[in-house]
Structure formats: structure tokens, C-alpha cells
């Protein structure tokens, strides 16, 4: 019986000679690979109350010690971890966000992450879904399963049974408990029913003395009673009425104090600043500059503001503004293709505060950047104006030499076909044509067929240059006589589609 009682609470390590005296419970630690529900050795707690019993048992036993690889982090599994566990016990499903736990417990974000890691290492939590953080998007919260470690069942003598053989091992249920573990279970149940609150801060003796003195002054002021009228008043603590105050002699304030309002408050209010906003410290200026950089520079969109604040800490501490950084980036030169914005910014800002170390140098850089911006804007305006004039101006010959030769040949044939042949005698003037509509120079059938085939091939490719040029030069009537009404009509349809704002048209 003595050996069984020793198992209930962890005991110090026994000597090698006394083996039967104490049974040492192994140290609690779950590696990261076993902190998932599918790989956990524990069982799922059916409710938050029974899970809190296991949490208090881990706190009392001292079997778990945090793996502190660095000099910071919690030193033990204490009341703060229990407070975080209390918030988790009330969630169904257990999917807490870091911001939610920070708001509920009053801890910092890093502290909440530390205590969640301790609960996982102790075997009290197991990941169902691990949360993710995507740059520029909302963070996804992790979902946990509240687990009871197997060491808890072994220490209290809890019997479990697997009712469904096909179900996983973590679904086993409690079927009983040994008599020796009932007393400890009852004590853990009382602790689980109570709520652990945030401990009060310890005050120094000087602070307590100031508080007591302030209370004494407040009590003395409350004992001074001013009568509002000469009528008799009823005293609640006495039977009957009395015209004399039980608190002492009545004293009236002087009229000068009442009239002028010259009484000063023992706790004067602080005057608000003119701007209404607090002055930023060094860290605040870093984050302010980082936020402006991510908003103004296109290649920094979506980058983490804290990371950019760390990269730009040198120029921010030197008092640089967003305009100063733009001026320096103009002098330094920017990359056309950016893979990692924060890394490029770190390279471009290297040594910037030492090169432009005076406000005058920074002002010159900003002026040069603004002049370059104005020159770029004017160049863009001139380019757009030139493009519009080019589109609205006269027809320009194609750049391809083969296409130019074909167009010149077509123009020559069209001119010969449209105009009658004119003979110039040595003395006489130019004679008119023999009869209206005469066509002494005829285009052969093969040449006319070749022209129509070429125009048809252009129309199939979405190009109407040949038919348009003939129509502009000789008129639509001559174009229909040469190419036919069908080809000219199709060219006009393609041109109307290309000019329409409701149609997207391009060449394949």
C-alpha cells in the first residue's frame, strides 16, 4: 500500500539501494513530431472540466520542465499557463486566435505563444489543424484537441477502454479509477472548479503609505458636512430627528472660494497637447516610415511592415522622411524586376544615412528626383501627342520592302486603269478621250485576279490596307470596280469593328 501511495504524487529520485520504496514517474515531454492528434499517445478529454484536472495535475507534479533553448521564455508550468488553459477549456471547438488570447489574458503575443507551446510539450494539447499566415491576407487560427496525457492515467490509476476497435487510440474512454487515486482526483476537481485569476501586483511600502495617507485625507473631507438648510433632518443611524450633525461641527467654505472658484484640485489634470497626438519614439518613427514605403512603392506592396521597419531603421533614426527615401532611391537606381522587396530595399539603403548626412544633401536629392519626375511626365505627354498625330495624319508607307513594292505596283495598275491614256503632240494641246468610259490601257485578267487574291488574303488576316489605300486614293467607286463590292464591303465591316469601343479586335 505504501508503494501505491507513492505513485500518486511524484517523489524525488530514490537511491539505488532502496528500489521498492518509491516509484518515479517519468518526466513529461512530448516532441514536436508527436504533438499532432494523429501521432499523440494521450486521449481526448470529453469536456473542459476533466481537462483542467489534468492541467492542475501537471502543475502540481512538476514533471514538466520547459525546454529553454535560449535565455528567455517561461521558467516553469505555473499559474499563467493555467490561466491560458482556462480560456482554452471554454472554447468549442478549441480554435483560439493569438489576438483573442492576448485580449482575454492580458499577456503579450510572444508570451501566449510560449504557453501554448508548453501545453503541447506537456501532452495537454495536440494540433488538429496548424494555422498559417499569408502575406497580405488574414491569419488562419490553429485548431487544437484537448488531450489527457497517459502519465495522468497511470498516476491516478485511471482505467480506460477502447469501445470501438476501428477507432483511433486517442478515442478511448474512462471506465474506472483505483481507490488510491480518488482522494487526489477530488482535490483536482476542486481546483478545476475554481478560476485562477491574474495575481495582483506587489506594491512597495512607500506606495502603501501614500495610499493610506490619501485615504485618511479623503475620510477627513467626507466627515465635514455642510448643512443645506436650517430644517431638521432625519439621521438614519438614530431613532427620531436631530438638528445637530453626528459627524461633528458644521463648517462652511468661504464665499471667496465659492465665487471665484479658486480652489485647486489635489490631482490637477494634465493639459492636452495642441496636436492631440503623442510624439512618436524611435520605434514609432520606424513603423511610420515602413508603412509609408509599403504604400508608395509598388515593389514593396504586400511586404511585412515590421520587416520593412527593421530594414529602414537606419534612415528612420536619422530623421529621414518618405520624400528623402524617394530621392535617395532615384540617385541609387531601382531594379526593373524585383523578387524580394525587403532584400532589395536593404541593398539600396545600405550606407544611405552616411552619404546624405545633412538636410541640404537630402533636399538636393529630392529636388533632382522631382525634376526627373517632371521630365518623365512631359516626355510621356509628348509621346502620347506624337502617337495621336501619327494616327490622325497622312498615310505612312509600310516598313516591309516587299509590301511596299506590291502597293506601288497596285497603284500603278490602278492609275492606268482609272485614267485614260493621254497623248501629247508636239504642238497641239492634250486631246480628250475618244469617248466617255473608254479604257485604252486594260489590266489583264491575270493581274486583276492576283490583286483580288492578295486583297482577299489580307482580309482573312484582318488587314484592309490595300483596299483602304485604293479607296482613299481613287474613291470607293473605283475600288468596287477593281476588287468587287463583296471585298470592299467586308473591308468596311472590319474597319467598323476595329473602331468600335464595344469590340476587342486584333490580328492573329
Secondary structure, 3 states (H helix, E strand, C coil): CHHHHHHHCCCCCCCCCCCCCCCCCCCECCCHHHCEHHHCCCEECCCHHHHHHHHHHHHHHCCECCCCCCCCCCCCCCHHHHHHHHHHHCCCCCCCCHHHHHHHHCCCHHHHHHHHHHHHHCCCEEEEECCCCCCCCCCCCCEEEEEECHHHHHHHCEEEECCCCCCCHHHCEEEEECHHHHHHHHHHHHHHHCCCCCCCCCCCHHHHHHHHHHHHHHHHHHHCCCCCCCCCEECCCCCCEECCCCCCCCCCCCHHHHHHCCCCCCCCCCCCCCCCCCCCCHHHHHHHHHHHHHHHCHHHCCCCHHHHHHHCHHHHHCCCCHHHHHHHHHHHCCCCCCCCHHHHHHHHCCCHHHHCCCHHHHHHHHHHHHHHHHHHHHHHHHHHHHHHHHHHCCCCCCCCHHHHHHHHHHHHHHHHHHCCCCCCCCCCCCCCCCCCCCCCCCCCHHHHHHHHHHHHHHHHCCCCHHHHHHHHHHCHHHHHHHHCHHHHHHHHHHHHHHHCCCCCCCCC
